[in-house]
């Protein structure tokens, strides 16, 4: 059975909407990761841990509440946030490692200059 032209037009319209929403999601994630990059740099400069379990717990509770209010499955929203948090923590750990390596190189350079 062949889909009607009207159904195909509606399908294309809905898919265009989905494509636009995907672009918005990518943009929002990029902005979020720029902000978390700054957090990671601040944590590295101040020797703070990459993760913050208490904040993460509060964020998950908040996101579950927002998901419920938006009629989105809270379990699904939590899975997405957990994935994002995991990525952020990995990035913060890399930033901290790079910061420590930079400090070590600077210390070695100063020691060579003093010798």
C-alpha positions in Angstrom: 0.0 0.0 0.0 1.4 3.3 -1.1 1.5 6.2 1.4 -0.7 9.2 0.4 1.0 12.4 -0.8 -0.5 14.1 2.2 1.1 11.6 4.6 4.5 12.0 2.9 4.3 15.8 3.1 3.4 15.6 6.8 6.2 13.1 7.4 8.7 15.4 5.7 7.5 18.3 7.8 7.8 16.3 11.1 11.3 15.2 10.1 12.3 18.7 9.3 11.2 19.7 12.8 13.2 16.8 14.2 16.3 17.9 12.2 15.9 21.4 13.6 15.6 20.2 17.1 18.7 18.0 16.7 20.6 21.1 15.6 19.3 23.0 18.7 20.4 20.0 20.9 23.9 20.1 19.4 24.2 23.8 20.0 23.0 23.6 23.6 25.4 20.7 24.3 28.3 22.7 22.8 27.4 25.7 25.1 27.1 23.4 28.1 30.5 21.8 27.4 32.1 25.2 27.0 30.8 26.1 30.5 31.9 22.8 32.0 35.3 23.4 30.4 35.6 26.6 32.4 34.5 24.7 35.5 37.2 22.1 34.8 39.9 24.7 34.4 38.8 26.4 37.7 38.8 23.1 39.5 42.3 22.2 38.1 43.7 25.6 39.1 42.4 25.1 42.7 43.1 21.4 43.1 39.4 20.5 43.4 38.2 17.0 42.5 36.8 16.4 39.0 33.5 15.1 40.3 31.1 16.6 42.7 28.7 13.8 43.8 26.5 16.0 45.9 25.9 18.5 43.0 25.5 15.6 40.6 22.8 14.1 42.8 21.0 17.4 43.0 21.2 17.9 39.2 19.8 14.5 38.6 16.9 15.1 41.0 16.3 18.5 39.3 16.4 17.0 35.8 14.0 14.2 36.8 11.6 16.8 38.1 11.9 18.9 34.9 11.5 15.8 32.8 8.3 14.9 34.6 6.9 18.4 34.2 7.7 18.3 30.4 6.1 14.8 30.1 9.4 13.2 29.3 10.4 9.9 30.9 12.5 10.8 34.0 14.5 7.6 33.6 15.4 8.5 30.1 16.4 12.0 31.2 18.5 10.6 34.0 20.3 8.3 31.6 21.2 11.2 29.3 22.4 13.4 32.3 24.5 10.5 33.7 26.2 10.1 30.3 26.8 13.9 30.1 28.2 13.9 33.7 30.5 11.0 33.0 31.9 12.8 29.9 32.3 16.0 31.9 34.2 14.2 34.7 36.5 12.6 32.1 37.2 16.0 30.6 37.8 17.5 34.0 40.3 14.7 34.8 42.1 15.4 31.5 42.2 19.1 32.2 43.6 18.4 35.7 46.3 16.1 34.3 47.3 18.7 31.7 47.5 21.3 34.4 49.7 19.1 36.6 51.9 18.4 33.6 52.2 22.1 32.8 53.1 22.8 36.4 55.7 20.1 36.4 57.3 21.4 33.2 57.3 24.9 34.6 58.9 23.7 37.8 61.6 21.8 35.8 62.2 24.9 33.7 62.6 27.1 36.8 65.0 24.5 38.3 67.1 24.5 35.2 67.1 28.3 35.1 68.2 28.4 38.8 71.0 25.9 38.2 
